[in-house]
Amino acid sequence: MHIGINAQLLSLGQSYRNSGVSRYIRYLLMGLAQNPGEHSYTIFVNGQAVIDQLQAHHPQITYVPAPWPEEHPAARIAWEQMVLPSLLRQRQVDVFHSLVNVLPEWLPTHCATILTLHDLAFLRFPHVLTRSKRLYHRTFTMRSLQRATMVVTVSDSTQQDAHDLVHIPYERMQTVYPCIDTRFSHVIVREEIENFRTQKGLTDGFILYLGTLEPRKNLPTLLEAYAHLRQQHNRREKLVLAGSKGWLYDTIFEKVRQLGLETEVIFPGFVPDREQALWYQAAKVFAYPSLYEGFGMPVAEALACGIPVVTSTISSLPEAGANIALTIDPHDIAAMTQALYQAITDEAYRTFCQRQAQTVLQKFSTQEMAQKMLAVYAQAAARQTQEQHKRTAKNAPMA
């Protein structure tokens, strides 16, 4: 088959755009480059610079740069809707995979379509998104879900949401977990970790959050729990809230001021790839009490580094936690406080996390992701062929 992939949201720059869905795209392309099967691929990315930096090349893969800038959403959307369909026709693509939530409207009729759905936050938690994001998803994502030959969900939780909220039949969906980069499998020597803590002024240890600063990450509640941890248990670890500012983040900084934690809460900003494993392995605990996630990759990454994790009981986070993370009601400050204390002080649990790190890496491996995606491509092509035969039979003249 000739498979086309829309990877417009792949970014390799040092900003928040190089996280979340961008990392999902990068790892999938790496997996397909390692195991492309018998297919050929045309992958549409945003600009030649992305191709030059990408380490996911194979003779069966062709990259096509789009000249319309990804950092301007209106231009990207216009390119996807107006230009991409004609490129798919010209290149005679058999199966088209859109990696982030939305399909073009006017696709070739012969082409099987696959949509990766990352989450339905715009339906579950519309108040935590800006008006423009809500409008975009309600217009484009909803229509795309109904039209796709197959929908790939990044967790069983997201699949259940798609069934319950959008009424997508289970037979049109397949869960394919995202994968963890192999760089998280490398054990960093103790001396390097100690030097890192000293360099960052964190010699008393720290609790780490790593992700975009936005409302559904539930960081004000984490700050409340952290304040209680200090008061009730006399802990002196810092709280590091690492990641770029996303949207509607002012309440996070206001909560820090209200609690008088300006000297105890650190905001290092965006963490580049080369530092991520160091931040995880240097932390005493990783805390990710999100209110909703399509998957929650940072939870799996921290566990792959052997670090104790505290996360939520809701949405996909127990799946990312792989029955290893401590899970709590994300609204329960007392439970979150106790879980943080246990993760810091329970040496048996810390040892358990270290021993399970390799299991997590295997569960969320690049090879596993690519193999399952190849199976979805074949399934989508078969479904499309069946639908074409049905249409042909329906339109055939009566004998």
C-alpha positions as CSV (number, residue, x, y, z in Angstrom):
1,M,0.0,0.0,0.0
2,H,0.9,3.6,-0.4
3,I,0.3,5.3,3.0
4,G,0.1,9.1,3.4
5,I,0.6,10.6,6.8
6,N,-0.2,14.2,7.9
7,A,2.6,15.1,10.4
8,Q,2.2,18.9,10.2
9,L,2.3,19.3,13.9
10,L,5.7,17.7,14.2
11,S,8.0,20.3,15.7
12,L,11.7,19.9,16.7
13,G,12.1,23.4,18.1
14,Q,12.9,24.1,21.7
15,S,9.4,25.2,22.8
16,Y,6.1,23.7,24.1
17,R,5.3,22.7,20.5
18,N,8.0,20.0,20.8
19,S,5.9,18.1,23.3
20,G,2.6,16.2,23.5
21,V,1.4,15.4,20.1
22,S,4.7,16.4,18.4
23,R,6.5,13.7,20.4
24,Y,3.8,11.2,19.5
25,I,4.3,12.0,15.8
26,R,8.1,11.8,16.1
27,Y,8.1,8.4,17.9
28,L,5.7,6.9,15.4
29,L,7.8,8.0,12.5
30,M,10.8,6.5,14.1
31,G,9.0,3.2,14.7
32,L,7.8,3.1,11.0
33,A,11.3,3.9,9.8
34,Q,12.6,0.9,11.8
35,N,9.8,-1.4,10.6
36,P,7.9,0.0,7.5
37,G,6.6,-3.4,6.4
38,E,6.1,-3.7,2.6
39,H,4.5,-0.3,2.2
40,S,5.6,3.0,0.8
41,Y,5.0,6.2,2.7
42,T,4.6,9.9,1.9
43,I,4.8,12.0,5.0
44,F,3.8,15.6,5.0
45,V,5.7,17.8,7.4
46,N,6.0,21.5,8.0
47,G,9.1,22.8,6.2
48,Q,12.4,21.5,5.0
49,A,14.0,22.2,8.4
50,V,12.0,19.5,10.0
51,I,13.1,16.9,7.5
52,D,16.8,18.0,8.0
53,Q,16.5,17.4,11.7
54,L,14.4,14.3,11.8
55,Q,16.1,11.0,12.5
56,A,13.5,8.8,11.0
57,H,14.6,8.0,7.4
58,H,14.1,4.9,5.2
59,P,14.2,4.2,1.5
60,Q,10.4,3.5,1.6
61,I,9.7,6.9,3.2
62,T,9.4,10.2,1.3
63,Y,9.0,13.4,3.1
64,V,7.1,16.3,1.6
65,P,7.6,19.8,3.2
66,A,4.6,22.2,3.3
67,P,5.5,25.8,2.9
68,W,2.7,27.2,5.0
69,P,3.9,28.0,8.6
70,E,2.7,25.6,11.3
71,E,3.1,28.2,14.0
72,H,0.2,30.1,12.4
73,P,-2.8,27.8,13.0
74,A,-5.1,29.4,10.4
75,A,-2.4,28.9,7.6
76,R,-1.9,25.3,8.7
77,I,-5.6,24.5,8.7
78,A,-6.1,26.1,5.3
79,W,-3.2,24.0,3.9
80,E,-4.6,20.8,5.3
81,Q,-8.1,21.5,4.0
82,M,-7.4,23.1,0.6
83,V,-4.0,21.7,-0.6
84,L,-3.4,18.3,1.0
85,P,-6.4,16.5,-0.7
86,S,-5.0,17.3,-4.1
87,L,-1.6,16.1,-3.1
88,L,-3.1,12.8,-2.0
89,R,-4.7,12.4,-5.4
90,Q,-1.6,13.3,-7.3
91,R,0.5,10.8,-5.3
92,Q,-2.2,8.0,-5.5
93,V,-2.3,7.4,-1.7
94,D,-4.3,4.3,-0.7
95,V,-4.5,4.9,3.1
96,F,-4.3,8.3,4.7
97,H,-3.5,8.8,8.4
98,S,-4.0,12.1,10.1
99,L,-2.1,12.0,13.4
100,V,-3.9,14.7,15.3
101,N,-7.7,14.7,15.5
102,V,-8.7,16.2,12.2
103,L,-9.1,15.0,8.5
104,P,-9.4,17.2,5.4
105,E,-12.9,17.5,4.1
106,W,-12.5,16.6,0.5
107,L,-10.4,13.4,0.4
108,P,-10.2,11.0,-2.6
109,T,-13.1,8.6,-2.4
110,H,-10.9,5.5,-2.9
111,C,-8.6,6.5,0.0
112,A,-9.1,4.8,3.4
113,T,-8.8,7.3,6.2
114,I,-7.4,6.9,9.7
115,L,-7.6,9.5,12.4
116,T,-5.7,9.5,15.7
117,L,-7.8,10.9,18.5
118,H,-5.8,12.1,21.4
119,D,-8.6,13.2,23.7
120,L,-12.0,14.7,23.9
121,A,-11.2,17.4,26.4
122,F,-13.3,19.8,24.4
123,L,-16.3,17.8,25.3
124,R,-15.3,16.6,28.8
125,F,-13.8,19.9,30.0
126,P,-14.7,22.6,27.6
127,H,-14.2,25.3,30.2
128,V,-10.4,24.7,30.3
129,L,-10.0,25.5,26.6
130,T,-10.0,28.8,24.9
131,R,-13.0,29.7,22.8
132,S,-11.1,29.3,19.5
133,K,-9.9,25.8,20.5
134,R,-13.4,24.7,21.4
135,L,-14.8,26.0,18.1
136,Y,-12.0,24.3,16.1
137,H,-12.6,20.9,17.7
138,R,-16.4,21.1,17.6
139,T,-16.2,22.0,13.9
140,F,-13.4,19.8,12.6
141,T,-12.8,17.0,15.1
142,M,-16.4,16.0,15.4
143,R,-16.9,15.8,11.6
144,S,-13.6,13.9,11.2
145,L,-14.6,11.3,13.7
146,Q,-17.8,10.5,11.9
147,R,-16.1,10.3,8.5
148,A,-12.9,8.3,9.3
149,T,-12.7,4.7,8.1
150,M,-10.9,3.9,11.4
151,V,-10.2,5.8,14.6
152,V,-7.0,5.2,16.5
153,T,-7.3,6.1,20.2
154,V,-4.3,6.6,22.4
155,S,-5.9,4.8,25.3
156,D,-8.9,2.6,26.2
157,S,-10.3,5.5,28.2
158,T,-10.2,7.8,25.1
159,Q,-11.9,5.0,23.1
160,Q,-14.6,4.8,25.7
161,D,-15.1,8.6,25.5
162,A,-15.4,8.4,21.7
163,H,-18.1,5.7,22.0
164,D,-20.0,7.4,24.8
165,L,-19.8,11.0,23.7
166,V,-19.6,10.8,19.9
167,H,-21.2,7.3,19.4
168,I,-18.4,5.9,17.3
169,P,-18.9,2.1,17.0
170,Y,-16.2,0.0,18.7
171,E,-15.5,-1.9,15.5
172,R,-14.3,1.3,13.9
173,M,-11.8,2.0,16.7
174,Q,-8.5,0.5,17.9
175,T,-6.3,1.6,20.8
176,V,-2.7,2.0,20.0
177,Y,-0.6,3.2,23.0
178,P,2.0,5.9,22.4
179,C,5.6,4.9,23.0
180,I,8.4,6.0,25.3
181,D,11.6,7.2,23.7
182,T,14.5,4.8,24.4
183,R,16.5,7.7,25.9
184,F,14.5,7.1,29.1
185,S,15.9,3.6,29.4
186,H,19.5,4.9,30.1
187,V,20.4,4.9,33.8
188,I,22.2,8.1,34.7
189,V,25.1,7.7,37.2
190,R,24.6,9.1,40.7
191,E,27.4,11.6,40.4
192,E,25.8,13.3,37.4
193,I,22.4,13.4,39.2
194,E,24.0,15.0,42.2
195,N,25.8,17.6,40.1
196,F,22.5,18.3,38.3
197,R,20.7,18.9,41.6
198,T,23.5,21.2,42.8
199,Q,23.5,23.1,39.6
200,K,19.7,23.7,39.9
201,G,19.8,24.5,43.6
202,L,17.8,21.4,44.5
203,T,20.1,19.6,46.9
204,D,17.3,18.9,49.4
205,G,15.5,17.0,46.7
206,F,12.3,17.9,44.8
207,I,8.9,16.9,43.6
208,L,8.6,17.2,39.8
209,Y,5.7,18.0,37.5
210,L,6.6,18.1,33.8
211,G,4.0,19.3,31.2
212,T,2.3,22.3,29.8
213,L,1.0,24.8,32.3
214,E,-2.7,24.8,31.6
215,P,-6.0,24.4,33.6
216,R,-6.7,20.7,33.2
217,K,-3.3,19.8,34.7
218,N,-4.8,20.6,38.1
219,L,-1.7,22.4,39.4
220,P,-3.5,24.7,41.9
221,T,-4.6,21.5,43.7
222,L,-1.1,20.1,43.6
223,L,0.1,23.4,45.1
224,E,-2.4,23.0,48.0
225,A,-1.3,19.5,48.6
226,Y,2.4,20.5,48.5
227,A,1.7,23.3,51.1
228,H,0.0,20.7,53.4
229,L,2.9,18.3,52.9
230,R,5.3,21.0,54.2
231,Q,3.1,21.9,57.1
232,Q,2.0,18.5,58.3
233,H,5.2,16.5,57.6
234,N,7.8,19.2,57.8
235,R,9.2,18.2,54.3
236,R,11.7,20.6,52.7
237,E,11.7,19.3,49.1
238,K,11.1,21.9,46.5
239,L,8.2,21.6,44.0
240,V,9.3,22.0,40.4
241,L,6.6,22.8,37.9
242,A,8.5,22.3,34.6
243,G,7.1,23.1,31.2
244,S,6.1,26.0,28.9
245,K,3.1,28.2,29.6
246,G,0.1,27.0,27.6
247,W,-3.1,28.9,28.2
248,L,-5.2,30.2,31.1
249,Y,-2.2,29.7,33.4
250,D,-2.5,32.8,35.6
251,T,-4.3,31.0,38.4
252,I,-1.2,28.8,38.9
253,F,1.1,31.7,39.7
254,E,-1.6,33.4,41.8
255,K,-2.0,30.2,43.9
256,V,1.8,30.2,44.6
257,R,1.5,33.8,45.8
258,Q,-1.5,33.0,48.0
259,L,0.2,30.1,49.7
260,G,3.4,32.1,50.2
261,L,5.5,29.5,48.2
262,E,7.4,31.9,46.0
263,T,10.8,30.6,47.2
264,E,9.7,26.9,47.3
265,V,8.1,26.5,43.9
266,I,10.5,26.5,40.9
267,F,9.4,27.3,37.3
268,P,12.3,26.2,35.0
269,G,10.2,26.6,31.8
270,F,10.4,24.4,28.8
271,V,12.7,21.3,29.3
272,P,14.6,20.3,26.2
273,D,14.9,16.6,25.3
274,R,18.5,16.3,26.4
275,E,17.5,17.2,30.0
276,Q,14.2,15.4,30.5
277,A,15.7,12.1,31.7
278,L,17.9,14.0,34.1
279,W,14.9,15.9,35.6
280,Y,13.0,12.6,36.0
281,Q,15.8,10.6,37.6
282,A,16.9,13.5,39.9
283,A,13.4,13.9,41.3
284,K,12.2,12.1,44.4
285,V,8.6,11.9,43.1
286,F,6.8,12.7,39.9
287,A,3.4,14.3,40.4
288,Y,0.8,14.5,37.6
289,P,-2.6,15.0,39.1
290,S,-4.3,15.9,35.9
291,L,-8.1,16.2,35.6
292,Y,-8.2,14.6,32.2
293,E,-5.7,13.1,29.7
294,G,-5.9,11.2,26.4
295,F,-3.0,9.2,27.6
296,G,-0.6,11.0,30.0
297,M,2.8,10.2,28.5
298,P,4.9,11.9,31.3
299,V,3.5,9.4,33.8
300,A,4.8,6.5,31.7
301,E,8.1,8.3,31.1
302,A,8.7,8.8,34.8
303,L,7.9,5.2,35.6
304,A,10.3,4.1,32.8
305,C,13.0,6.1,34.7
306,G,12.2,4.1,37.9
307,I,10.8,7.1,39.8
308,P,7.8,6.9,42.2
309,V,4.7,8.5,40.6
310,V,1.5,10.1,42.0
311,T,-1.3,10.6,39.5
312,S,-5.0,10.6,39.1
313,T,-7.6,7.8,39.2
314,I,-9.5,9.3,36.3
315,S,-9.5,9.1,32.5
316,S,-6.4,7.3,31.0
317,L,-4.0,8.0,33.8
318,P,-4.3,4.5,35.4
319,E,-3.4,3.0,32.0
320,A,-0.3,5.2,31.8
321,G,0.4,4.3,35.4
322,A,0.6,0.6,34.5
323,N,-0.6,-0.6,37.9
324,I,2.6,0.9,39.4
325,A,1.8,4.6,40.0
326,L,0.0,5.7,43.2
327,T,-3.4,6.9,42.0
328,I,-5.7,9.4,43.9
329,D,-8.8,11.4,43.4
330,P,-7.4,14.6,41.8
331,H,-9.8,16.7,43.8
332,D,-8.8,15.2,47.2
333,I,-6.1,17.4,48.7
334,A,-5.6,15.2,51.7
335,A,-5.3,12.0,49.7
336,M,-2.8,13.8,47.3
337,T,-0.8,15.0,50.3
338,Q,-0.6,11.5,51.8
339,A,0.4,9.9,48.4
340,L,3.2,12.4,48.0
341,Y,4.4,11.6,51.5
342,Q,4.3,7.9,50.8
343,A,6.1,8.3,47.5
344,I,8.9,10.3,49.2
345,T,9.4,8.1,52.3
346,D,8.4,4.5,51.3
347,E,11.7,2.9,50.3
348,A,10.0,-0.4,49.4
349,Y,7.7,1.4,46.9
350,R,10.8,3.2,45.5
351,T,12.6,-0.1,45.0
352,F,9.5,-1.6,43.4
353,C,9.3,1.3,40.9
354,Q,13.0,0.8,40.0
355,R,12.5,-2.9,39.4
356,Q,9.4,-2.2,37.1
357,A,11.1,0.3,34.9
358,Q,12.0,-2.2,32.2
359,T,8.5,-3.6,32.1
360,V,7.1,-0.2,31.4
361,L,9.6,0.4,28.6
362,Q,8.6,-2.9,27.0
363,K,4.8,-2.2,27.4
364,F,5.2,1.2,25.7
365,S,7.9,0.5,23.2
366,T,8.4,2.0,19.7
367,Q,8.3,-1.4,18.1
368,E,4.9,-2.2,19.8
369,M,3.4,1.0,18.6
370,A,4.6,0.7,15.0
371,Q,3.4,-3.0,14.7
372,K,0.0,-2.2,16.0
373,M,-0.3,0.8,13.7
374,L,0.6,-1.3,10.7
375,A,-2.2,-3.7,11.6
376,V,-4.6,-0.7,11.7
377,Y,-3.5,0.4,8.2
378,A,-4.3,-3.1,6.9
379,Q,-7.6,-3.1,8.7
380,A,-8.6,0.3,7.3
381,A,-7.7,-0.7,3.8
382,A,-9.8,-3.9,4.1
383,R,-12.8,-1.9,5.5
384,Q,-12.5,0.6,2.6
385,T,-12.5,-2.2,0.0
386,Q,-15.6,-3.7,1.6
387,E,-17.4,-0.4,1.5
388,Q,-16.5,0.2,-2.1
389,H,-17.8,-3.2,-3.0
390,K,-21.1,-2.5,-1.2
391,R,-21.5,0.8,-3.0
392,T,-20.7,-0.8,-6.4
393,A,-23.3,-3.6,-5.8
394,K,-25.9,-1.0,-4.6
395,N,-25.4,1.1,-7.8
396,A,-25.2,-1.8,-10.2
397,P,-28.2,-2.0,-12.7
398,M,-30.7,-4.7,-12.1
399,A,-30.4,-7.7,-14.5
